[in-house]
């Protein structure tokens, strides 16, 4: 993917949550494109090794700065946004189950942390504030595909916090003129996604258990479906959102591939790629989980030029190869 707007100029991008899975992938791409990256992370869930990877990619160019700090700290947010052209806000406490277990911390980080970042970006007059939202904002809306504007009732504190982010971002655009763009991620996966967290996503969990010779657990009957989206597509969406015109500001967009797979299908593909023949264990469905998820990505395509380049099958192949190399 080429970004001609970046080829002749070097901008300062603040990536919050840069030590996390999506944040490190974004940061590495920006460094590759010759941009300056300010990475903000408190390393509570992100990894120092990801920061080290970004620093190594930047080398001796001086195009990288790491700030260890918490987005709940307003002074940290102000420091990080000072002199920045674009904010790509990925910092969050992910996971629906974690938010149900601890709704207060989830809301403090995911909602108030975002408000702190919005305020700092407003004060420093950044060109565009791009932030990670979630497909979970669609809640119990039954219609497929999911279309912006047809949301239901949120089913978890995590989803409610992400919806709150969208409302605040739209408000900051209307009231203060801050250009904001929300990206509703649909089950992002790919290299460097954590396998060890208690709240790891389904793909790294399946890979971890199968590589260890254990039977993974599938919650429900396995016919729950998701629009699994390779991380390179999310990286593209962030950069295109930052460079997009005024028509995208104040809005939120589905970021996905527009194709869904069931958990059973996903498991079979991963087991085949890993050469494993292990029957999974089925357990009860988790509270707060949406049954089916499939995105209409036409709005992102029309207003931002978003066009996913790597489909589900290819992304899975690339991911499994990375896990084989990284985990043995």
N, C-alpha and C positions, 0 to 999 in steps of 0.2 A: 504494500500500500504506500503510495507516494503522497506527500503533503507539500505541494509546491510552495505554500505560504511560509513554510519553515526553512526552506533550503537556503535562503539568503540572509536570514535574520536569526539571531539567538535571543529567545525570550526566557524570562524567569518563570518557571512553573513550580508552584507549591503543590506537592502531593502529600496529603495527610494520610496516615495509615500506610506509609511507604514500606514498612517492614512486613506488611501483610501480603497475602497472595496476589490480589489484584493490584495493589499499590506498587509492589516490586516489579511486576510485569510492565506497568505503565512507565515507571521510572526508567527502566532499562531501555525501553523504546525511545523515550525522550532523549536520553543520553546518546543513543545511536543516531538520532536525528540532529545532533549538535546543539541541543538546548541545555539551559542551566536548570538544575533540579534542586529545589529545597525540599528536603524530606522531613516530615514531622511525624513522630511516633513515640508513644510512651513505653513500647516494648512489653506491654501487658499481655498481649496475645500475638503480636508480631515477633519476628525473629531477627536477632542481631546479624545473623549470617546473610539475611536479605539486604540489610543496609551495607554490609561488607561487599556484596555482589555489585551494588550500585556504585559504591566508591571505586571498586576495581575497574568497572566499565568506564568511569569518568577518568581514571588514571591521573595524570599530572596536568590535566586541562584546566583545573580550577572550576569546573562547571558543576560542582556538587557541594552541598552543605547539609549536614544532618543536625536537626534540633531534637533532642530528647525531651518530650513534654506532653502534657495531657490537654486535650481540647476542652476539658472542663475548666481550665485555667485561662482566664481572659487575657492575662498578660502574655502568656505563651502564644495565644492566637494572634495578638497584635504584633508580637515580634516576628512571627513566621510570615505574616502577610506583608510586612513592610518591604516595599520595593518590588513586589511580585506583580507580574502581568496577568497570570491566570492561576486560578485555584482549582485543583482536581481533588475534591474532598471524598476520600474513601474511608476515613477513620470511623469505626463503629464497633459495637459489640454485636457480632452476628449471632444467628441461631434463634429460632423460635422457642425451642425448649429452654434455653438459657434465660430468655426474657420471661417465660412463665415461672421459672424457678426464682428469678430475681428481677422483678419488674422495675424496681426503683433504680438500680444501677444501670440497667438497660436504657431507661428513659433519660437518666442524667447524661449519659454518654451520647446516645443516638439523637436525642431531641435537643437538649440544652447545649450539648457540645456543638451541634450544627448551628444553633442560634448564635453562639459565641463566634463561630467562624464566619457566619454571614455578616455579623456586626463588624468584625475586624476587616473583612473584605470591603464592606461599604466605606469604612473610614479611610482605607488606603486606595479606594477607587480602582479596584482591579478591573481588567477588561471583561472578564467572564468568570462566573462562579459555577463550576460544574460539580454536581454532587451525586453520590450513589443513593438511589432509592431502591425499591424492591418490588418484584411481582407480587409479594405478599399483600400489597395495598389493595389488590382486587378482592381479597377476603372470600366471602361466600357467594360472590357473583357467579352464577352457573354457566353463563354463555361462553362459548368458545368460537373463535379465538378471543382473547382478551384485547379490548380496544380502549384506548385512553378516553376517559369520560364515562365509562360504564363500570364503575367500581361498586362493590358491595359493601358489606359490613366487615371490618377487620376482625381477625380471629385470634390475635395474640398481641401482647404489649409491644413486641418487636414491630409488627405490621403497623400498629397504631402510631408508634414513634416515627416510622418512615413516612406515613401519611402526613403526620405533623410537620416533618421536614419539608414536604412539598408545599404545604399551606404557608409555612413561614417564608420559604424561598419565593413563592409567587407574590406574597405580600411585600417582601423587601424589593422586589422588582417594581411593583406598582407604586409603593410609597416612597422609596428612596432612589429608584432608577437603577438599581444594581442588576446587571444582566445575569440571570440565573438559568441553568438548564439541569433538569433532573433526569437521571437515567434509571429506569426500572429494570434492574438486572433479573434475568430469568436463569437461575441455576448455572452460574458461571463455573467452569471447571478447566483444568489444565495443569501444566508444569508448575511446580513449587506450591501446590495446594497442600495444606497440612494434613498429615495422616494421623498424627498423635493426639490432637486435641480431643477432649471429651465431647466436643460439639463439632467434630469434623463432618464435612459434607459426605453425601452418600458414595460418590465415586472413590475418593481416597479411602473410605472405610472398607468398601468392597475389595479394593486392591490390597490394602494392608492385611486383611484377614486371609485372603486367598494366597498371598505370598507366604504367609505364615502357616499355611495348610489347615486353616480353621474355616468353619462354615459361617459366613456372614449372616446377620439377621436382617430380614426384610420386614418392615412394619406394615401390617395389613396383608392383603392378598396378593400384593405385587402388581396389581393392575392400576395403581396410582400412576399418573403420567406427568412428565415434566418436559419443558422445552429447554433441553440441555444446550448450553451455549459456550463454545470454546473461548478461552480468555483473550486470545488475540482480537476477537470481535469486540470485546468490551474495551480493550485498549484503543482500537480504532474509534469506537463511539466517543470516548473521552476526548480524544484529540480533535475529532470532527466537531464535537459539541463546543469545545473551546474556540474553534475557528469559525463557528457558524454565524450567520447574520442575525439581525434583530428579530426576525420572525420566530426564532426558536426560544427567545428569552421569556422567562416566566412560565414555561411549559415543562411537562414531564413526558418522557418517551420510553416506549418499550424497547429494550435491547435484548434481542434473542435471535434465533435462526428461523422461527416460523415452522418448526417441525417438532412433534413430541414423540417421546418414547416412554414405554412403561418401565417400571422398576424391574420387572421380570425380563424384558427385552434387554435392558441395560446390563443386568447381571449376566445374562447369557453371552453377550458380546464381550464383556470383560473377562469372563472365565475362558472363553475361546482364545482371546488374545494372549492370556497368560498361560494357556495350555493346562488348565485345571479342570477337574471333573469332581466338583464338590456340591452337594445339594444344600441350598440355603435353608436357614431356619426362619419360619414365619412367626411373627409376634403380633400383638395388638397394635392398631393404628395409634400414632401419637396425637395428643390433643393439640389443636391449633393448626394442623396441617391441612392444606388445600388438596382436594382430591385430584383435580386435573388442571393443568396449566399449559396454555399454548398462546403465543403472542401474534398479534397483527403488527408488523413492523413498518407498515406503509408510511406512518407519520414521520418516523425517524428518517426514513428514506427520502421523503419529499422535502422536509425542512432542513435536514442536516447532511444529506447525501450518504447516510449510513447504508452499507451493503456488506453483510457478513461474508467473509471470504473463505472461511473454513467451516465445513458442515459437521454435524454430529459425529458421523462415522470417522472422518479424517481426524477430527479433534481427539476422538477416543484413541485412535492409533498413536497419535503423537504423545498423548498423555501417558499411555501404557508404556511406551518406549522410555519416556523420561523416568517413570517410576522404576522400571527394570534397572536402568542405569544407576539411579539414586539409591534404591533400596536393596538391589540384588535379588 
